[in-house]
Every structure is written in C-alpha cells, then in structure tokens.
Amino acid sequence: MLIATNGRGYELKRPTKPAVGTMLANLRRGNEYLILERQDEEREGDWYIQVWFRDNNTYQLEYRQGAPTEHYQTQTVSQQKVLQALLGWMLNKPDWREGFMWNNIGHMFAPVPNAEDEPTA
C-alpha cells in the first residue's frame, strides 16, 4: 500500500496524483517534507521517496530501494520536476529518475561499528 505523510503528521493512504501535487505545493516552514512510502509485506526493507523543502528554496529529493546502501539524493529548484519524479515513482514508471544527477548517500546510513568489538591495546 502507498502512504503519503507530510511534516505536519498528516497521513494519506492510497494518495491520488492531485493529492500528492497539493501536498507538494503546500511545503513550507513547519511542513518541510513529504514522504511517499510503499508498505508491502512481500518486500523487505524501506521503499520510499521523500522531498524536503529547504530554507534556500530548493528541493532535496531522496529515495531508498530497500536497503540503506541503496539510498540516493539530488537537489533541484524545480517543483515541477519534483512532482514528475514523485508521480513517476508512485506509478512505477521506469524513467522517473531521469533529469536528475543522483548521488548514492548509503554510506550515511551504514551501521556504526560497536566499540566493544574493537581490539584493545
């Protein structure tokens, strides 16, 4: 099932294209983000796309494909491009990532080694 959540805690199950467009258009301070998440018992891991509206009026777009190592990020000033990406992801369109330069940021989510496992001198 697809779930949309915004920075105010509003959650919408099975969002429509117009609802996602409205949620994106309403991003501002106090409501800085929108997350579209696929919750599927058949899939392991986290499957989502999210957008953050930044103080400098840019959009930070991220997506994760299951594992933390498959977490990507890009930025744009175009709300229209963000909307196209969100809707493309939502509808499983194969080309939704096009038009962006994606950076893998999976290393930011790697587990921290436990200090107890380190050898002592």
Backbone hydrogen bonds, N-H to C=O, Kabsch-Sander energy under -0.5 kcal/mol:
donor,donor_aa,acceptor,acceptor_aa,energy
3,I,37,E,-2.3
4,A,12,L,-2.8
5,T,35,I,-2.3
6,N,10,Y,-1.8
7,G,33,Y,-1.4
9,G,6,N,-2.1
12,L,4,A,-2.9
14,R,2,L,-3.4
20,V,16,T,-2.2
21,G,17,K,-2.3
22,T,18,P,-2.3
23,M,19,A,-2.5
24,L,20,V,-2.4
25,A,21,G,-2.3
26,N,22,T,-1.4
27,L,24,L,-1.7
28,R,31,N,-1.3
31,N,28,R,-2.7
34,L,51,V,-2.0
35,I,5,T,-2.9
36,L,49,I,-3.1
37,E,3,I,-2.7
37,E,35,I,-0.5
38,R,47,W,-3.0
39,Q,1,M,-3.1
39,Q,37,E,-0.6
40,D,38,R,-0.7
43,R,40,D,-1.1
46,D,66,G,-2.3
47,W,38,R,-0.5
48,Y,46,D,-0.5
48,Y,64,R,-1.4
49,I,36,L,-2.3
50,Q,62,E,-3.0
51,V,34,L,-2.5
52,W,60,Q,-2.4
53,F,32,E,-3.4
54,R,52,W,-0.7
54,R,58,T,-2.9
57,N,54,R,-1.9
59,Y,76,T,-3.6
60,Q,52,W,-2.8
60,Q,58,T,-0.5
61,L,59,Y,-0.7
61,L,74,T,-2.3
62,E,50,Q,-2.8
63,Y,72,Y,-1.9
64,R,48,Y,-2.5
65,Q,70,E,-2.2
66,G,46,D,-2.6
66,G,64,R,-0.6
67,A,65,Q,-1.6
70,E,67,A,-1.9
71,H,68,P,-0.5
72,Y,63,Y,-2.8
73,Q,103,N,-2.2
74,T,61,L,-2.3
76,T,59,Y,-2.0
79,Q,77,V,-0.8
82,V,78,S,-1.7
83,L,79,Q,-2.5
84,Q,80,Q,-2.4
85,A,81,K,-2.1
86,L,82,V,-2.9
87,L,83,L,-2.7
88,G,84,Q,-2.4
89,W,85,A,-2.7
90,M,86,L,-2.5
91,L,87,L,-2.1
92,N,89,W,-1.4
93,K,88,G,-2.9
96,W,93,K,-1.2
98,E,95,D,-1.5
100,F,97,R,-0.9
102,W,100,F,-0.7
103,N,73,Q,-2.6
105,I,71,H,-2.8
105,I,103,N,-0.6
106,G,71,H,-0.6
108,M,105,I,-2.0
109,F,106,G,-1.9
110,A,107,H,-0.9
117,D,114,N,-1.6
118,E,115,A,-1.1
